[in-house]
Amino acid sequence: MDYHYCREALVYNLGIKGFTLTRVDYDKKFDMIPTERLIIEILKTQNNERLLEGLAIIIDNSPPNYNNLAEYAIKEGLQNQVGYLLNATHGILRKHKPETNLSQLEKTIDKLKPETSKEIKFLSELNIPNGEQSLLRDRKPEEIEWNVAGAPPTAQIERQYVIYSYELSKR
């Protein structure tokens, strides 16, 4: 089944799951999007670093069905991008929530690893000073491992995770 969600519905669902980019208009109702579908739709359609940074917090607050996530990622050709983001999330959760059971997350990463495409996949096209060549030349080790470029740095994802975890704990 092919899904299409408008940006407003994606942002609304991110807000419901704990990552608010802007003030969410809760009077406007959108269908709830399962976490795994939300991750895939953001990667497919939004190409926005801020949205990518929020995925660790929603994976923690509203864990996806990891089997479905891996299946959707492979079907959509997003296994590199999903693998990179899950790997970053795994490191963040291991550091900040060591009591969390990460076995399903680890199994999904292990499932995606052999499916990694040889073709370099771009996660975000924001802040590209010299275009594609600079993204390829300046790749970080974790980007090389998952064959991606233009990914938000893990430290940036972690910073957002810490900020939003703190805000959620105060609610």
Steps between C-alpha positions, in 0.01 A plus 500: 500500500632843409463768767512876458486734796524876492777668699244632749382143578861385547583792731174441693591132552855589605350736759265232631800266535710754689693709246341839437658713232246775523184558695276212399139585428328219688160634394585386152477122505708270285504123492754344730791369300680194641856586601659272239290656222577852632875432484474372143283792385737756649794337324309472171348844481645757735878511452515724804777478757279624786249220441779242485639624831168421668490136405704380802251657741198348327667158481553521876153640587296304250705199386426379149415148400859424407412213266268726302756781503768274351253365243386850396858626486611220270187531284549876461879477448562693824693230685821706507328805647291304751805294600704816562226662709431183701872457563524861625190449716646178642813683613298784651266269692788281620666814640198684644268211588720199571207318664309492170468163330652559156481143368229573239688808382823299476327221304363755255843657451643151442221428250563821305881476495525232227233685300708819483503632145832558327363829370556796731169630633452863602315575821482876489595765253511785748820695553686373196760769432662334198226263397516124478878479477553660842247260654682204353846627595407592859312185602533387860595136583142411597377640167754289313392192697138544384589646158318828558594865463351823628392349830457715806795425729426253779595770752231727354239221519610430858472868595138509376429174682630641831307827460171330416542226762541770762195690374291182499606416854366838618151440352 
